[in-house]
Amino acid sequence: MKKRVISIVTFLVLFIVGFIYLNKVFISEHNFVNSIEDFKELSEKTNIDVMFYGSSLSYTMFNPLIINKECKTISFNFGSPSLYMELTDLIFEETLKYNKPKLIVLSSHFGTFLELKYKRQKGHQLWALNFVPNISINKWQKVTPVYKTNEYLSVAYPLIRNHNKWHDKDFLSLSRRKDFTSYNNRIYNLGYVGFFDTISEGKELKYFNEFLKSGEKRNTNNKHIYKNQKAGFLNFVKIAKQNSVEVLVVTPPSMSTIYADNTLYSELIELCEVEKVPYLNMNTLYKELDLKPNEFRDHLHPNYYGNVKVSKYLSNYINKNFTLPDRSSEIIWKDYKKQLDSINDKIHLSNKTFKLNLNKPLNDIITVNSVHIERKFNKMIFKLKLDETKGLTEELSKYKLAVKVHPTENELNNLSENSKSKNRDYDGTNVAFDKNAKEVIIGLNTKIKKIKKIKIFLYNKEGYKGVVGQPIIIEDLTFELQQSIVDE
């Protein structure tokens, strides 16, 4: 009997240890894993005076390094993907166990106040819910109205949630941080994710043009703040007041706002007035922010360059309306300033352009009038203006345009892994012509800094069978340094 008891206890211990371990294994890699770990680590080192909460419009919008510098504070962005207001108070309450901020900025927009009912929406909430222990009564009080009974185990345990991904998991390493060093067009710091890519030159630009027009917003008598989201908002503010934390409610700028019923923001203003918390709708500040089309990465989110303007404007607003302790004499603040300066230096060095008037033919009909090459970190953007000639549209339909960038000998190691695997001495890409193209835009991810030559040429659309016509060769590039918007 004794042996049997020992065996059962041993089995249960091994099962529990194994189950706990496997749940850590089955957590997926994500930037919110970085946020959780970095928030806990920073909270152990020092107090965080300014905290940001909300969805992706928070963690891709407000840059703590800029807020730190401009407000002489220490801040952190705890935004989580598609996080609904219904659950945001739960996340806020959990962070208070580690840190007590002086000011919280609550990102509030149309998407955070809708009814939480669709599978994809509910799936996005799990990143934030991973942060809250399963023993939390508040967690299950929030979860049970949203999820079905057969979904509870998936909410609680990543192993159950991702049980069909055994072949994708690394069982030897438990790190699930997202490695941003492998990306050419994004950065991460203090919970913030910044993107350097730009909105497409095509259909998405219509959003920006309408975004700037007056009178585009619709007004109706519909109510858009769903009752559970309203309850979450009110509880968030209540928790803040109970802990003597000031609240600033902000609606980040987004092109999609014009498609949302503006009544929502009237409701939000009323809520904030009743709760006596300030509200800042940045969608009413288009001109003040001076946002340009190339400062958006899509119709929802500005890119890094747009975020700089947004973060600086918000910093100025905070300085005028709130009193925060001056942290600028502390070593940790100075370290964060150095990080921001380093990023600014890299942006400053990367913002180079090469312009050349060519008037060179690719074949008898297609002629390139000019080429503009722009450098954005590890991305080169080529813009070729074509000469409008008779029969151009028909001719363009026959071909693709290719670009090859050949490095100098000492830059061969900077070739992409794909180029190296194929024993190429260049990085290259291609694009099909738009039927009515007057300008062709090509983006190429490459780490090549010193360029021996660039080769631009046509080839048959059906497949590469050699160069059609004559290639354009560009050598001995001299880049002009552009002023960066993040410079002093």
C-alpha positions in Angstrom: 0.0 0.0 0.0 2.8 2.4 0.9 4.6 1.7 -2.4 1.4 2.3 -4.2 0.9 5.7 -2.5 4.5 6.7 -3.3 4.0 5.7 -6.9 0.8 7.7 -7.2 2.4 10.8 -5.5 5.5 10.5 -7.7 3.3 10.2 -10.8 1.2 13.2 -9.8 4.3 15.3 -9.1 5.9 14.3 -12.5 2.6 15.0 -14.2 2.2 18.4 -12.7 5.8 19.4 -13.3 5.6 18.2 -16.9 2.2 19.9 -17.5 3.6 23.2 -16.2 6.7 22.8 -18.4 4.7 22.0 -21.5 2.5 25.0 -21.0 5.6 27.2 -21.1 6.7 25.3 -24.2 3.4 25.9 -26.0 3.3 29.7 -25.4 3.8 31.2 -28.9 6.5 33.7 -29.7 5.0 37.2 -29.5 6.0 40.8 -28.7 3.7 40.8 -25.7 5.9 38.2 -24.2 8.7 40.7 -24.4 6.4 43.3 -22.8 5.6 41.1 -19.8 9.2 40.1 -19.2 10.6 43.6 -19.6 7.9 45.2 -17.5 8.6 42.9 -14.6 12.3 43.4 -14.9 12.0 47.2 -15.1 9.6 47.2 -12.1 12.2 45.4 -10.0 14.8 48.1 -10.9 12.7 51.3 -10.5 9.2 52.8 -10.4 7.5 53.4 -13.8 5.7 56.8 -13.6 3.8 56.6 -16.9 2.1 53.5 -18.2 0.2 53.0 -21.5 -2.7 50.6 -21.9 -4.7 49.5 -24.9 -4.5 47.6 -28.1 -2.1 47.7 -31.1 -2.9 51.4 -31.5 -1.2 51.8 -28.2 1.9 49.7 -28.5 2.6 50.9 -32.1 1.7 54.5 -31.4 3.3 55.8 -28.2 7.1 55.5 -27.9 8.2 55.4 -24.3 11.8 56.4 -25.2 10.4 59.7 -26.7 8.0 60.2 -23.8 10.9 59.6 -21.3 13.1 62.2 -23.0 10.4 64.9 -23.5 8.7 64.4 -20.1 11.9 63.6 -18.1 10.1 60.5 -16.9 10.2 56.7 -17.0 7.4 55.1 -19.0 6.3 51.7 -20.4 3.8 50.7 -23.0 1.7 47.7 -21.9 -0.5 47.6 -25.0 -1.7 44.2 -26.2 -3.0 43.1 -29.6 -6.7 44.0 -30.1 -7.2 44.3 -26.4 -10.9 45.2 -25.6 -11.8 47.6 -22.9 -13.8 44.8 -21.3 -10.5 43.2 -20.2 -8.2 46.2 -19.9 -9.0 46.9 -16.3 -8.0 43.3 -15.4 -4.6 43.8 -17.0 -4.2 47.2 -15.3 -5.1 45.7 -11.9 -2.4 42.9 -12.4 0.3 45.4 -13.3 -0.4 47.3 -10.0 1.0 44.3 -8.2 4.4 45.2 -9.7 4.4 48.9 -10.1 2.3 52.0 -9.1 2.5 54.7 -11.8 1.7 58.4 -11.4 -0.1 58.6 -14.7 -1.8 56.1 -17.0 -2.6 56.8 -20.6 -5.6 54.7 -21.7 -5.8 54.3 -25.5 -9.5 54.2 -26.5 -10.9 54.0 -30.0 -13.8 52.5 -31.9 -12.3 49.0 -32.0 -11.9 48.8 -28.2 -15.6 49.4 -27.5 -17.3 46.8 -29.7 -19.0 43.6 -28.5 -16.4 40.9 -27.9 -17.9 37.8 -29.6 -16.0 36.6 -32.6 -13.5 33.8 -32.5 -10.6 35.8 -33.8 -11.3 38.7 -31.5 -11.4 36.4 -28.5 -8.2 34.7 -29.6 -6.4 38.0 -29.6 -7.3 38.6 -25.9 -5.4 35.5 -24.8 -2.0 37.3 -25.0 -3.1 39.7 -22.3 -4.9 36.9 -20.3 -1.6 34.9 -20.2 -0.3 37.7 -18.0 -3.0 37.1 -15.3 -2.6 34.0 -13.1 -5.3 31.3 -13.5 -5.9 31.5 -9.7 -7.2 35.1 -10.1 -10.9 35.2 -9.3 -11.2 38.5 -11.2 -9.8 36.8 -14.3 -12.6 34.1 -14.4 -15.3 36.7 -13.5 -14.2 38.5 -16.7 -13.7 35.4 -18.8 -16.9 33.5 -18.2 -19.2 36.0 -19.8 -17.0 36.2 -22.9 -15.9 32.6 -23.6 -18.0 29.4 -23.9 -17.6 26.6 -21.3 -15.7 24.4 -23.8 -13.2 27.3 -24.3 -12.1 27.7 -20.7 -9.3 25.2 -20.8 -7.8 26.9 -23.9 -8.0 30.2 -22.1 -6.2 28.9 -19.1 -3.6 26.6 -20.7 -1.4 27.3 -23.8 -0.8 23.5 -24.1 -4.5 22.9 -24.7 -4.8 26.0 -26.9 -1.9 25.0 -29.2 -2.0 21.2 -28.8 -1.9 20.8 -32.6 1.5 22.5 -32.9 3.9 19.9 -31.4 6.1 19.9 -34.5 6.6 23.7 -34.3 7.8 23.9 -30.7 11.3 24.0 -29.3 11.2 21.8 -26.2 14.7 22.7 -25.0 14.3 26.5 -24.9 11.5 28.3 -23.0 12.2 31.7 -24.3 9.2 33.0 -26.3 10.5 36.5 -26.8 10.2 37.9 -30.3 13.6 38.6 -31.8 13.3 42.0 -33.5 17.0 42.0 -34.5 16.0 39.7 -37.4 13.6 42.3 -38.9 14.8 45.0 -41.3 11.8 47.3 -40.8 10.9 47.3 -37.1 12.2 48.0 -33.7 11.1 47.2 -30.1 11.7 48.9 -26.8 9.8 49.2 -23.5 6.7 47.5 -25.0 6.6 49.7 -28.1 6.9 48.3 -31.6 7.9 50.7 -34.3 7.6 50.0 -38.1 9.6 51.7 -40.8 7.6 50.5 -43.8 5.2 52.9 -45.5 1.6 52.7 -46.7 1.3 51.4 -50.2 1.1 54.0 -53.0 -2.1 52.4 -54.3 -5.5 51.9 -52.9 -4.7 52.6 -49.2 -3.8 56.2 -50.0 -7.5 56.9 -50.6 -7.9 56.4 -46.8 -5.4 59.2 -46.2 -7.0 61.6 -48.7 -10.4 61.1 -47.1 -8.8 61.2 -43.6 -7.9 64.8 -44.2 -11.2 65.9 -45.6 -13.6 67.8 -43.3 -17.2 66.6 -42.9 -16.3 62.9 -43.6 -17.3 61.6 -40.2 -20.9 60.3 -39.8 -23.1 61.3 -36.9 -26.1 59.2 -35.8 -28.0 58.6 -32.7 -26.7 55.0 -32.4 -25.0 53.9 -29.2 -21.6 52.3 -29.9 -20.1 51.7 -26.5 -21.1 48.2 -25.7 -22.3 47.7 -22.1 -19.5 45.3 -21.0 -16.9 47.6 -22.5 -18.4 50.6 -20.7 -18.3 48.6 -17.4 -14.6 47.8 -18.1 -13.8 51.4 -18.8 -15.6 52.6 -15.6 -13.8 50.0 -13.5 -10.5 50.9 -15.0 -11.0 54.5 -13.9 -12.3 53.4 -10.5 -9.2 51.3 -9.9 -6.9 54.2 -10.9 -8.7 56.6 -8.5 -8.5 54.0 -5.6 -4.8 53.9 -6.1 -4.4 57.7 -6.6 -3.3 57.3 -10.2 -4.2 60.0 -12.7 -5.8 58.9 -15.9 -5.6 60.4 -19.4 -7.9 58.9 -22.1 -6.5 59.2 -25.6 -7.9 58.3 -29.0 -4.9 57.7 -31.3 -4.9 59.1 -34.9 -6.1 56.5 -37.4 -7.4 56.8 -40.9 -10.1 54.3 -40.1 -11.7 56.7 -37.8 -13.7 58.4 -40.6 -15.5 55.1 -41.1 -16.5 54.8 -37.5 -19.6 56.6 -36.3 -18.4 59.8 -34.6 -21.2 59.4 -32.0 -18.9 56.9 -30.3 -16.5 59.7 -29.4 -19.4 61.9 -28.2 -20.3 59.1 -25.8 -16.6 58.8 -24.7 -16.5 62.5 -24.0 -19.6 62.3 -21.8 -18.1 59.3 -19.9 -14.8 61.2 -19.3 -16.7 64.3 -18.2 -18.8 62.3 -15.7 -15.7 60.5 -14.4 -13.7 63.8 -14.4 -10.8 62.5 -16.4 -9.3 64.4 -19.4 -9.9 63.2 -22.9 -7.7 63.8 -26.0 -9.0 62.8 -29.4 -6.0 63.0 -31.7 -8.2 62.5 -34.7 -9.2 66.1 -34.3 -5.5 67.2 -34.5 -4.6 66.2 -38.1 -3.2 69.6 -38.9 -1.4 70.1 -35.6 0.2 66.7 -35.9 1.1 67.4 -39.6 0.9 63.7 -40.5 1.9 62.8 -44.0 0.9 59.8 -46.1 4.4 58.3 -45.9 4.2 58.5 -42.1 1.6 55.7 -42.0 2.3 52.0 -42.4 -1.4 51.1 -43.1 -4.8 52.8 -42.7 -4.9 51.9 -39.0 -1.4 52.7 -37.8 1.2 55.4 -38.4 4.8 54.2 -38.9 7.8 55.2 -36.7 8.0 58.6 -38.4 4.4 59.3 -37.6 4.8 57.9 -34.1 7.5 60.4 -33.4 5.1 63.3 -34.1 2.3 61.7 -32.1 4.6 60.9 -29.1 6.1 64.4 -29.1 2.7 66.0 -29.2 1.5 63.8 -26.4 4.6 64.6 -24.4 3.9 68.3 -24.7 0.3 67.7 -23.6 1.4 65.7 -20.6 4.0 68.4 -19.6 1.3 71.1 -19.7 -1.4 69.2 -17.9 0.3 66.9 -15.4 3.1 67.1 -12.9 5.6 64.3 -12.9 8.8 63.8 -10.9 11.9 64.8 -12.8 13.9 61.5 -13.4 16.5 63.0 -15.7 19.3 62.8 -13.2 19.0 59.1 -12.8 21.3 56.6 -14.5 18.4 54.6 -15.9 16.9 57.7 -17.6 20.2 58.6 -19.1 20.6 55.0 -20.4 17.2 55.3 -22.2 18.1 58.6 -23.6 21.3 57.0 -25.1 19.1 54.3 -26.6 16.9 56.9 -28.3 19.9 58.9 -29.5 21.4 55.7 -31.0 18.1 55.0 -32.9 18.0 58.6 -34.1 21.6 58.3 -35.4 20.8 55.1 -37.3 17.7 56.7 -38.8 19.7 59.9 -39.7 22.3 57.8 -41.4 19.8 55.6 -43.2 17.7 58.4 -44.6 19.7 58.9 -47.8 18.5 59.3 -51.3 20.0 59.0 -54.8 18.4 60.9 -57.6 19.4 60.7 -61.3 17.7 61.9 -64.5 18.3 59.1 -67.0 16.1 59.3 -70.1 17.5 55.8 -70.9 15.5 53.2 -72.8 14.9 49.6 -71.6 13.7 48.7 -75.0 12.2 50.5 -78.1 9.1 51.7 -76.2 9.8 51.7 -72.5 12.1 54.5 -71.4 13.0 55.4 -67.8 13.1 59.2 -67.4 14.4 59.2 -63.8 15.3 57.0 -60.9 15.0 57.8 -57.2 16.6 55.5 -54.7 15.8 55.9 -51.0 17.5 54.1 -48.1 15.4 53.1 -45.0 17.5 51.0 -42.7 17.9 47.7 -44.5 15.5 48.5 -47.2 16.0 50.2 -50.5 13.1 51.8 -52.3 13.4 52.4 -56.1 11.0 54.8 -57.8 11.3 54.8 -61.6 9.4 57.4 -63.7 8.5 56.2 -67.2 8.2 58.2 -70.3 4.7 58.2 -71.6 4.9 56.9 -75.2 2.4 55.4 -77.7 1.8 51.7 -77.0 3.3 51.9 -73.5 0.4 50.1 -71.7 0.4 47.2 -74.1 4.2 46.9 -73.9 4.2 46.9 -70.1 1.9 43.9 -70.0 4.5 41.7 -71.6 7.3 42.1 -69.1 8.5 42.3 -65.5 11.0 44.7 -64.2 14.0 43.4 -62.2 16.6 45.1 -60.0 19.9 43.6 -59.0 22.1 45.3 -56.4 25.8 44.2 -56.5 28.0 45.0 -53.5 31.6 45.9 -53.4 33.9 43.0 -52.5 34.2 43.9 -48.9 30.4 44.0 -48.7 29.8 40.4 -50.0 29.1 39.2 -46.5 26.1 41.5 -46.3 24.3 39.7 -49.0 21.0 38.1 -48.0 21.0 34.5 -46.9 18.8 33.6 -49.9 21.5 35.1 -52.3 24.3 33.3 -50.5 22.5 30.0 -50.7 22.1 30.4 -54.4 25.7 31.6 -54.9 24.6 35.0 -56.2 26.8 38.0 -56.0 23.8 40.3 -55.7 20.5 40.9 -53.9 17.6 41.3 -56.2 13.9 41.5 -56.7 11.3 42.0 -59.4 7.8 43.4 -60.0 5.1 43.2 -62.5 4.1 46.5 -64.1 0.8 48.1 -63.2 -1.3 48.3 -66.4 -1.4 52.1 -66.3 2.0 52.7 -64.6 3.7 56.1 -65.0 5.8 55.3 -62.0 7.2 52.0 -60.8 8.0 51.4 -57.1 10.1 48.5 -56.0 11.2 47.7 -52.4 14.3 45.5 -51.8 15.4 44.3 -48.4 19.2 44.3 -48.3 22.0 45.0 -45.9 24.4 46.1 -48.6 25.8 49.5 -47.8 28.5 50.0 -50.4 27.2 49.4 -53.9 29.3 48.5 -56.9 26.5 48.7 -59.4 22.8 48.5 -59.8 21.3 46.7 -62.8 17.7 47.4 -63.9 16.3 45.4 -66.8 13.2 43.8 -68.4 12.4 40.1 -68.8 9.5 38.2 -70.2 6.5 38.0 -67.9 6.1 34.3 -68.5 9.5 33.5 -67.0 13.1 34.5 -67.1 14.8 33.7 -70.4 17.4 36.4 -70.4 17.4 40.2 -70.5 15.0 41.8 -72.9 16.3 45.0 -74.5 19.2 46.7 -72.8 19.7 47.0 -69.0 20.3 50.3 -67.2 23.5 50.2 -65.2 24.1 52.7 -62.3 27.5 52.9 -60.7 29.4 55.0 -58.2 26.4 56.1 -56.1 26.6 59.3 -54.1 23.9 59.5 -51.5 22.5 62.8 -50.2 21.8 63.0 -46.5 18.2 64.0 -45.7 17.1 65.7 -42.5 15.4 63.3 -40.2 12.3 64.3 -38.4 13.7 62.8 -35.2 16.7 65.1 -35.1 16.9 67.8 -32.5 
